[in-house]
Amino acid sequence: MLNDLRLAFIGAGVMGEAMIRGLLTRALVTPEAITASHPRQARLEELSALFGIRATTDNRAAAAGADIVVLSVKPQALPGVLREMRGAVPAGAFVLSIVAGARIRTLAEGLEHQAIVRCMPNTPAQVGEGMSVWTATPAVTPQQRAWAQAILRALGRDLPVAEETFLDMATAVSGTGPTYVFLMMEALIDAAVHLGFSRADARQLVVQTIRGAAIFAEQSRLHPAELRNMVTSPGGTSAAALYQLEKGGLRTVLSKAVWAAYQRSVALGQVGEAAASPVEVPLPGEDTRSS
């Protein structure tokens, strides 16, 4: 699907590298079709040696002639990158942004370009098991939407949404979600060690249990409550454990954590918008009530 297209990665950190690896592993593009930019020459040499792609420290040069410009810089670097990249995106290209908290209005005004796809991927994308939630402006054509989806599916699975407001929600659920799982894994491993397992054995037990439970939930298509009931016998070990979890307010604490992450995502977007684009100008076809 991406044959004969040229891609520019503005910023080639962990997620940028994961995207490049996914595209090349699935043979969606050739190394010659990819140009990556990064401020450190050593990093560029590493990427060139690893993937055989072209690399440069010049963001504008990287974007020249590209059909797809992937914006994958750190949020704190975005204002400077937008100033540098203003007017540099080719007219027929679209921008795929994975910059956390960067709103479409900020990107469109900063780049002077209207065709924007904003995406929220998550950490498992680094191993091809990510969940990416994305939305696009009206200026993105159906063909470009298909190209964006092909890129994101190289990272795992994707969910297109109609409104940008869902990106902040996705940040709190799937974007931050691995953090909740990792914390639970850490707690389970510590509990297993407390019982008497070695830390290596405890890690194996916990990682495989969570992996298996996730696959089981996916394949069964039953509601999690039904799955939980299947393994909870009256007066059994699961019932005893669940009593303590409910008594400790696990559901409430988790719900509060998601809400806090959502509020933080909204706040970061407002800060980034103010820093990069102090004057708000609605995009064509944009409903300002959803901002």
NORSULCOR-V297637 format. One record per residue. N is the residue number from 1. RES is the residue in one small letter. SS is DSSP state (H for helix, E for strand, L for the rest). BURIAL is # if it has 16 or more other C-alpha atoms within 10 Angstrom, else .. Layout:
# NORSULCOR-V297637
N;RES;SS;BURIAL  N;RES;SS;BURIAL
This chain:
# NORSULCOR-V297637
1;m;L;.  2;l;L;#  3;n;L;.  4;d;L;.  5;l;L;#  6;r;L;#  7;l;E;#  8;a;E;#  9;f;E;#  10;i;E;#  11;g;L;#  12;a;L;#  13;g;L;#  14;v;H;.  15;m;H;#  16;g;H;#  17;e;H;#  18;a;H;#  19;m;H;#  20;i;H;#  21;r;H;#  22;g;H;#  23;l;H;#  24;l;H;.  25;t;H;.  26;r;L;.  27;a;L;.  28;l;L;#  29;v;L;#  30;t;L;#  31;p;H;#  32;e;H;.  33;a;H;#  34;i;E;#  35;t;E;#  36;a;E;#  37;s;E;#  38;h;L;#  39;p;L;.  40;r;L;.  41;q;H;.  42;a;H;.  43;r;H;#  44;l;H;#  45;e;H;.  46;e;H;.  47;l;H;#  48;s;H;#  49;a;H;.  50;l;H;.  51;f;H;#  52;g;L;.  53;i;L;#  54;r;E;#  55;a;E;#  56;t;E;#  57;t;L;#  58;d;L;.  59;n;H;#  60;r;H;#  61;a;H;#  62;a;H;#  63;a;H;#  64;a;L;#  65;g;L;#  66;a;L;#  67;d;L;#  68;i;E;#  69;v;E;#  70;v;E;#  71;l;E;#  72;s;L;#  73;v;L;#  74;k;L;.  75;p;H;#  76;q;H;.  77;a;H;.  78;l;H;#  79;p;H;#  80;g;H;.  81;v;H;#  82;l;H;#  83;r;H;.  84;e;H;.  85;m;H;#  86;r;L;#  87;g;L;.  88;a;L;#  89;v;L;#  90;p;L;#  91;a;L;.  92;g;L;.  93;a;L;#  94;f;E;#  95;v;E;#  96;l;E;#  97;s;E;#  98;i;L;#  99;v;L;#  100;a;L;#  101;g;L;#  102;a;L;#  103;r;L;#  104;i;H;#  105;r;H;#  106;t;H;#  107;l;H;#  108;a;H;#  109;e;H;#  110;g;H;#  111;l;H;#  112;e;L;.  113;h;L;#  114;q;L;#  115;a;L;#  116;i;E;#  117;v;E;#  118;r;E;#  119;c;E;#  120;m;E;#  121;p;L;#  122;n;L;#  123;t;H;#  124;p;H;#  125;a;H;#  126;q;H;#  127;v;H;.  128;g;L;#  129;e;L;.  130;g;E;#  131;m;E;#  132;s;E;#  133;v;E;#  134;w;E;#  135;t;E;#  136;a;E;#  137;t;L;#  138;p;L;.  139;a;L;#  140;v;L;#  141;t;L;.  142;p;H;.  143;q;H;.  144;q;H;#  145;r;H;#  146;a;H;.  147;w;H;#  148;a;H;#  149;q;H;#  150;a;H;#  151;i;H;#  152;l;H;#  153;r;H;#  154;a;L;#  155;l;L;#  156;g;E;#  157;r;E;#  158;d;E;#  159;l;E;.  160;p;E;.  161;v;L;.  162;a;L;.  163;e;L;.  164;e;L;#  165;t;H;.  166;f;H;#  167;l;H;#  168;d;H;#  169;m;H;#  170;a;H;#  171;t;H;#  172;a;H;#  173;v;H;#  174;s;H;#  175;g;H;#  176;t;L;#  177;g;H;#  178;p;H;.  179;t;H;.  180;y;H;.  181;v;H;.  182;f;H;.  183;l;H;.  184;m;H;.  185;m;H;#  186;e;H;#  187;a;H;.  188;l;H;#  189;i;H;#  190;d;H;#  191;a;H;.  192;a;H;#  193;v;H;#  194;h;H;.  195;l;H;.  196;g;L;.  197;f;L;.  198;s;L;.  199;r;H;.  200;a;H;.  201;d;H;.  202;a;H;#  203;r;H;#  204;q;H;.  205;l;H;.  206;v;H;#  207;v;H;#  208;q;H;.  209;t;H;.  210;i;H;.  211;r;H;.  212;g;H;.  213;a;H;.  214;a;H;.  215;i;H;.  216;f;H;.  217;a;H;.  218;e;H;.  219;q;H;.  220;s;H;.  221;r;L;.  222;l;L;.  223;h;L;.  224;p;H;.  225;a;H;.  226;e;H;.  227;l;H;.  228;r;H;.  229;n;H;.  230;m;H;.  231;v;L;.  232;t;L;#  233;s;L;.  234;p;L;.  235;g;L;.  236;g;L;.  237;t;H;.  238;s;H;.  239;a;H;#  240;a;H;.  241;a;H;.  242;l;H;.  243;y;H;.  244;q;H;.  245;l;H;.  246;e;H;.  247;k;H;.  248;g;L;.  249;g;L;.  250;l;H;.  251;r;H;.  252;t;H;.  253;v;H;.  254;l;H;.  255;s;H;.  256;k;H;.  257;a;H;#  258;v;H;#  259;w;H;.  260;a;H;.  261;a;H;#  262;y;H;#  263;q;H;.  264;r;H;#  265;s;H;#  266;v;H;#  267;a;H;.  268;l;H;#  269;g;H;#  270;q;H;.  271;v;H;.  272;g;H;#  273;e;H;#  274;a;H;.  275;a;H;.  276;a;H;#  277;s;L;#  278;p;L;.  279;v;L;.  280;e;L;.  281;v;L;.  282;p;L;.  283;l;L;#  284;p;L;.  285;g;L;.  286;e;L;.  287;d;L;.  288;t;H;.  289;r;H;.  290;s;H;.  291;s;L;.
